[in-house]
Amino acid sequence: METQFARGGMRDPRAGEMSFREWHDRWWNARIVEPHTLRGDASNIKNHVMPYWADWEMRAITRMDVQSWIRTLVEKGRGPLRSNGLTT
């Protein structure tokens, strides 16, 4: 079981109970990126991601939730667009 867990085959069943904010803090501290990237990401996360997702449990977030959130940002002129007008 320890080998499966180490390889990513098993997950802590309690991990999904973690809030997005808790997950983000762990992820943020593990990132290795250029300072410029870090500053830009910090701004986007603070202004767009955290206001919506911070208190959600990780296990509650679905692909459809994320797509709906992105669509809302795009409709407000804040989301990513490709040249064909579709979200990324």
N, C-alpha and C positions, 0 to 999 in steps of 0.2 A: 504494500500500500504506500509506503514511503517513497518508493521509486516512482510509482504512478503519479503521486502528488508532485514530486520534483519535476517530472516531465510535463506536467500540466494536464495529465489525464484525469486527475481528481481535483476537485475544488472544495474549499471550506464552505459548507452549506450556509454558514452564517454570513459569508461575505456579501451576499445579496441584500442583507439587512442594512448594510452601510449606506449612509446618505451619499449623494453625489459629491457634496462638499467634502466629506471625509475621504472619499476615493480620490477626489481632485488633489487634496493636500498631500496624500501619499504619492500620487503620480507626479505632481509638480516637483517634489523633493528628489525624485529619482531621475528627472530629465537631465540630459546633457545636450544643450543647444547653444548657439551663439548668443551673445548678450542682446543683439538687435532683435533676434527672433523672440527671445524671452520677454523683452519689453512689449513688443507688439502683441504677443499672445496674452500677456498679463492684462493689457488694456481690453482686448476683445473678450476675454473671459469675465473680467470684472463688469463690463458694460452690457454684455449680451447673454452670456451663458449663465452666470450665477443668479441673476435676478429671476430666471425661470426655473432652473434645474437644481439649485442648491439643496433644497430640502427633500427632493425625491429620493426614494430608496432605489438603489441600483437595480434591484430585481424588478422594479415596477416600470422601468424605462424600456419601451419597445421601439423597434425600427419605425413603426407608424407614428409614434409620439415625436420622434426626432424629425421625421419628414414633415409633419404638420408644423412643428416649431420653425423649421427652415422656411417653409412656405410663408408663414406669417412674417418672418424677417424679410423675405424677398418682396412680399407685397408692401411692406413698409419702406422698401428701398434700402434695406440694411443687409440683405443676404447675398450670398455668392451667386453669380450668374455666369453661364458659359455663353459663348458667342451665339448659340442657337436659342438662348433665352431660358434654358432649363437649368435647374439647380444642380449643383455638383454633389 
